[in-house]
Amino acid sequence: MIKIITIFIFSMILFSCNKETPPRERTQTQNNESTGNNDSSSDTDTTMTVEEVFSSSLVQDIMGENDDDDLQFYLEDQIYPLVSKSDKVTLDRISSSLYLLHYEQAGVKKNFIIQKFYNPVKDEFVFEKTETETDAARQFVK
């Protein structure tokens, strides 16, 4: 009889310990997510260059797109050196291959139309920028 009681108590202790483990892990995972200690996001956030932050801010945060890596690379390499000292920069998508970049530098407003082309010979996307006098408000708001 004592053996049965001892085994019963021992099994209850093991059973209760097993039940408490998942909520602790879940709580720790939730705390990591809420404080930003998620391994995948903290690694990518700390290794981004200024150019990458610039391009991802325009493409992902302002335009709301997550999959146009070619545009992001173009913005990092060609556009960032031109607008790095600007007070304001924004990017509007006009069509699937046409973008309007507006920036303000030392009180002067400037605009670029950026066009995306596909080169079938090299199987790559290329971009061309053209300075323009029009901006999104003059072009589309009447």
C-alpha positions in Angstrom: 0.0 0.0 0.0 2.8 2.4 0.8 4.4 1.7 -2.5 1.2 2.6 -4.4 0.9 5.8 -2.4 4.6 6.7 -3.1 4.3 5.9 -6.8 1.0 7.9 -6.9 2.6 11.0 -5.2 5.7 10.7 -7.4 3.6 10.5 -10.6 1.5 13.5 -9.5 4.7 15.5 -8.9 6.0 14.6 -12.4 2.7 15.3 -14.0 2.4 18.7 -12.3 5.9 19.7 -13.3 5.3 18.7 -16.9 2.1 20.9 -17.0 4.0 24.0 -15.8 6.8 23.9 -18.4 4.9 25.1 -21.6 3.4 28.2 -20.0 6.8 29.3 -18.8 8.2 28.8 -22.3 5.3 30.6 -23.8 5.7 33.5 -21.4 9.4 33.8 -22.1 8.7 33.7 -25.9 6.0 36.4 -25.5 8.4 38.6 -23.5 11.1 38.2 -26.1 8.7 39.3 -28.9 7.3 42.2 -27.0 10.8 43.5 -26.0 12.2 43.0 -29.5 14.7 40.3 -28.5 13.6 38.1 -31.3 16.8 36.6 -32.8 15.9 36.9 -36.5 14.8 40.5 -36.2 17.6 41.7 -34.0 20.2 40.3 -36.3 18.8 42.0 -39.3 18.1 45.3 -37.6 21.6 45.6 -36.2 23.4 44.8 -39.5 21.5 47.2 -41.8 23.5 50.0 -43.4 22.2 53.6 -43.7 21.5 53.0 -47.3 19.5 49.8 -46.5 17.5 51.6 -43.9 16.8 54.4 -46.5 15.6 52.0 -49.2 13.6 49.8 -46.9 11.9 52.8 -45.4 10.8 54.1 -48.8 9.8 50.7 -50.3 8.4 48.9 -47.3 7.2 51.6 -44.9 6.0 54.3 -47.3 4.9 52.2 -50.4 4.0 49.1 -48.4 5.8 46.6 -50.6 8.0 43.8 -49.3 9.2 42.1 -52.4 10.9 44.7 -54.7 14.5 44.0 -53.9 15.7 45.4 -57.3 14.2 48.8 -56.5 15.7 48.7 -53.1 19.2 48.0 -54.5 18.8 50.8 -57.0 17.7 53.3 -54.3 20.7 52.3 -52.2 23.3 52.6 -54.9 22.1 55.4 -57.2 19.5 57.5 -55.3 20.8 57.6 -51.7 24.0 59.5 -52.6 21.9 62.2 -54.3 19.4 62.6 -51.5 21.4 61.7 -48.4 21.4 65.3 -47.1 17.7 65.9 -47.8 15.2 67.1 -45.3 12.3 65.1 -46.8 12.1 62.1 -49.2 9.1 60.2 -50.4 8.5 57.6 -53.1 5.1 57.2 -54.9 4.3 54.3 -57.1 2.6 55.5 -60.3 2.4 52.1 -62.0 4.1 48.7 -61.8 7.2 50.1 -63.5 7.0 53.8 -62.8 7.9 55.6 -59.6 7.9 59.3 -58.5 10.6 60.3 -56.0 10.2 63.6 -54.3 12.9 65.2 -52.1 13.6 68.5 -50.5 17.1 69.7 -50.1 18.0 73.1 -48.6 14.5 74.4 -49.3 14.6 73.3 -53.0 12.1 70.7 -54.1 13.2 68.2 -56.7 11.6 65.2 -58.3 12.7 62.2 -60.2 10.7 59.8 -62.3 12.2 56.3 -61.9 11.3 53.8 -64.5 11.9 50.1 -64.2 12.8 48.0 -67.3 13.4 44.4 -67.9 16.5 43.4 -69.9 15.8 40.0 -71.5 19.3 39.6 -72.8 20.9 39.8 -69.3 17.7 38.6 -67.5 17.8 41.5 -65.1 15.9 44.6 -64.2 17.4 48.1 -64.9 16.3 51.5 -63.8 16.5 54.9 -65.3 15.9 58.2 -63.5 14.7 61.4 -65.1 14.5 64.7 -63.4 11.0 66.3 -63.7 9.3 69.5 -62.7 6.0 67.7 -61.8 5.3 66.3 -58.4 2.5 64.0 -57.2 0.2 66.9 -56.2 0.5 68.7 -59.5 0.3 65.5 -61.5 -2.7 63.8 -59.8 -4.6 66.2 -57.7 -6.9 68.7 -59.4 
